[in-house]
Amino acid sequence: MTDPFITDRRQLARMAPPKESRFPRTSRRLERIHHVLERRQPDLTVVLEDVHDPHNIAAVLRSCDAVGAMSVHITRDDATKPHKKFSRRASGSAAKWVSVVEHESIEACYAALRDDGFEIVATGGGPTAIEMSEIDLTNPVAIVLGNEMRGLTEAALTQADRIATIPMVGMIRSLNISVACAIVLYESFRQRIAAGFYDAPRLPAEMLAALADEWEER
C-alpha cells in the first residue's frame, strides 16, 4: 500500500512555485540585452588551438564579449580533456554570452569556418607574416591563437589563409595568449568602429529576436 504522504522529488518540484530568476525581467535589463545584441559581430570569431589553461580561455571569452564576437572555437590535442567549467573569476560570466564550439582537430575547425565564409588568420612569425594592422579585419575573419608554450602547430600555420604578427619593441617578444587575443580583437574593434559596423544591427531581425528571448532566461 502506498503511503499518501510520501512523494518523490520530481512531484515536489512540479508542485513548487517557479523559482525567481536572479536577473528579473526589468525594462533596464531587457534594454541592455537588445543594446548588446544590436552590436554583435557574427563574422568575427576566435580559434584556440590546444589551449589548456581555463583562466586563459575564460579571459579570451571576456575579450570576445567586449568587442561583440559571438563565438570561440576550440580544438584540443588527445591529451587534453574538455574543460567543463571556465574560471568565473576571469570570465565574469562571459561564457553565458559567447558560444563555445569544440572541434576534434584544427583541420575540421578550419573546414567548418571556411564553409561559413571566414578568412583564417593565424597569429605567428616568420618571413610570410604581416602586421595585424595591415589586414582588413572588417571582413569575416577567424583569429587563430595557439598553445601557451608551443604556439600554433605547423598544420594550423600552413593551412591558414594568412599569418599575422603583433609588433613589439620590448626585450621580451612574446605575450600571454589572452593578452595577444585582446590586442588583436581591439584592432578589429577599431577597424569596425571606423567602418560603422556598430552603428546598426548586423544580425538578421529574426535571429536577434530569438537570441533576446533566450538571453532573457539566462
C-alpha positions in Angstrom: 0.0 0.0 0.0 1.4 3.4 -1.0 1.8 5.9 1.8 -0.2 9.0 0.6 2.2 11.3 2.4 5.3 10.1 0.5 6.1 11.5 -2.9 9.2 11.8 -5.0 11.3 14.9 -5.6 10.0 15.3 -9.1 6.5 15.6 -7.9 7.5 18.1 -5.2 9.3 20.1 -7.9 6.2 20.2 -10.0 4.1 21.4 -7.1 6.6 24.1 -6.0 6.2 27.6 -7.3 8.7 28.5 -10.1 12.0 29.9 -8.9 12.5 33.6 -9.4 15.4 34.4 -11.7 18.4 36.0 -10.2 18.1 38.6 -13.0 14.4 39.6 -13.2 13.0 40.9 -16.5 13.3 44.6 -15.7 13.0 47.0 -18.6 16.6 48.2 -17.9 17.9 44.6 -18.3 15.9 44.0 -21.5 17.1 47.3 -22.9 20.7 46.3 -22.2 20.3 42.9 -23.8 19.0 44.5 -27.0 21.7 47.1 -26.9 24.4 44.4 -26.8 22.8 42.1 -29.4 22.4 45.0 -31.8 26.2 45.3 -31.8 27.1 41.7 -32.1 29.5 40.8 -34.9 28.5 37.5 -36.4 31.5 37.5 -38.8 34.2 37.8 -36.1 35.4 34.8 -34.2 38.5 33.4 -32.4 40.1 29.9 -32.6 42.1 28.5 -29.7 44.3 25.5 -30.6 45.3 23.2 -27.8 44.9 25.9 -25.1 45.0 24.2 -21.8 44.5 26.9 -19.1 40.9 27.5 -18.3 41.8 31.0 -17.0 43.2 31.9 -20.4 40.1 30.5 -22.2 37.9 32.5 -19.8 39.8 35.7 -20.4 39.5 35.2 -24.2 35.7 34.8 -23.8 35.6 38.0 -21.9 37.5 39.9 -24.6 35.3 38.4 -27.3 32.2 39.6 -25.4 33.6 43.1 -25.0 34.0 43.6 -28.8 30.9 41.8 -29.8 32.4 38.5 -31.1 29.7 35.8 -30.8 31.8 32.6 -30.5 35.1 31.0 -29.7 36.2 27.8 -31.5 38.4 25.4 -29.5 40.5 22.4 -30.7 42.4 20.2 -28.3 45.1 17.5 -28.6 44.3 14.0 -27.4 45.9 14.6 -24.0 43.6 17.4 -23.2 40.1 16.8 -21.9 37.4 19.4 -22.4 37.0 21.9 -19.6 33.6 21.5 -18.0 33.9 24.7 -16.2 35.6 28.0 -17.0 37.0 30.3 -14.4 34.1 32.5 -13.3 36.5 35.0 -11.7 38.3 35.6 -15.0 35.3 35.4 -17.3 32.8 37.5 -15.4 30.2 35.0 -16.7 31.2 35.8 -20.3 30.6 32.1 -21.1 26.9 32.8 -20.9 27.1 35.3 -23.7 29.7 33.8 -26.0 29.2 30.4 -27.6 32.0 27.8 -27.3 32.3 25.5 -30.3 34.6 22.4 -29.9 36.2 20.6 -32.8 38.1 17.4 -33.0 41.0 18.8 -35.0 42.3 22.1 -36.4 41.5 20.7 -39.9 37.9 20.2 -39.0 37.7 23.6 -37.4 39.1 25.3 -40.5 36.8 23.4 -42.8 33.7 24.5 -40.8 34.8 28.1 -40.7 35.6 28.2 -44.4 32.2 26.7 -45.1 30.8 29.8 -43.3 32.8 32.2 -45.3 35.5 33.1 -42.8 39.1 34.0 -43.7 41.5 32.3 -41.3 44.3 34.5 -39.9 46.8 32.6 -37.7 49.0 34.5 -35.2 52.7 33.9 -35.6 56.0 34.9 -37.0 58.2 34.0 -40.0 59.0 35.5 -43.3 55.4 35.4 -44.6 53.9 37.1 -41.6 52.5 40.6 -41.9 51.5 43.0 -39.1 47.9 42.5 -37.9 47.0 46.2 -38.5 47.7 45.6 -42.2 44.9 43.1 -42.5 41.3 44.2 -43.2 39.6 42.8 -40.1 36.2 44.1 -41.2 36.0 41.0 -43.5 34.6 37.8 -42.0 37.6 36.6 -40.0 38.7 33.9 -37.6 41.7 34.8 -35.5 43.8 31.7 -34.5 45.9 31.5 -31.4 47.9 28.6 -30.1 49.1 26.7 -27.1 50.5 28.7 -24.2 54.0 27.1 -24.5 54.3 25.8 -28.1 52.2 28.3 -30.0 50.4 27.1 -33.1 51.1 23.8 -34.8 52.6 23.5 -38.2 49.2 22.4 -39.6 47.4 25.5 -38.1 50.0 27.8 -39.7 50.3 26.2 -43.1 46.6 25.8 -43.6 45.7 29.3 -42.6 44.9 31.9 -45.2 47.3 34.4 -43.7 49.8 34.6 -40.9 49.8 37.9 -38.9 52.1 39.2 -36.1 51.7 41.7 -33.3 54.6 44.2 -33.5 56.6 44.5 -30.3 59.7 46.6 -29.4 60.5 45.3 -26.0 63.1 42.8 -24.8 60.5 40.1 -24.4 59.0 39.2 -27.7 56.1 37.2 -26.6 52.7 37.8 -25.0 50.3 35.8 -22.9 47.7 34.3 -25.1 44.8 36.2 -23.6 46.7 39.4 -23.9 47.5 38.7 -27.5 43.9 37.9 -28.2 42.7 41.2 -26.6 45.2 43.2 -28.7 44.0 41.6 -31.9 40.4 41.9 -31.1 40.7 45.5 -30.3 42.4 46.1 -33.6 39.4 44.5 -35.2 37.2 46.7 -33.0 39.0 49.8 -34.1 38.6 49.0 -37.7 35.0 48.0 -37.4 34.1 51.2 -35.5 35.7 53.2 -38.3 33.6 51.3 -40.8 30.4 51.8 -38.9 29.9 48.2 -38.1 28.4 49.0 -34.6 26.0 51.7 -35.9 23.2 49.3 -36.9 22.3 45.6 -36.1 24.3 43.1 -38.1 22.2 40.1 -37.0 19.1 39.2 -39.0 16.0 40.5 -37.2 14.6 37.0 -36.5 17.9 35.8 -35.1 18.2 38.9 -32.9 14.7 38.5 -31.5 15.3 34.8 -30.8 18.6 35.5 -29.0 17.0 38.2 -27.0 14.3 35.8 -25.8 17.0 33.2 -24.9 19.2 35.7 -23.1 16.3 37.0 -21.0 16.2 33.5 -19.4 19.9 33.4 -18.5 
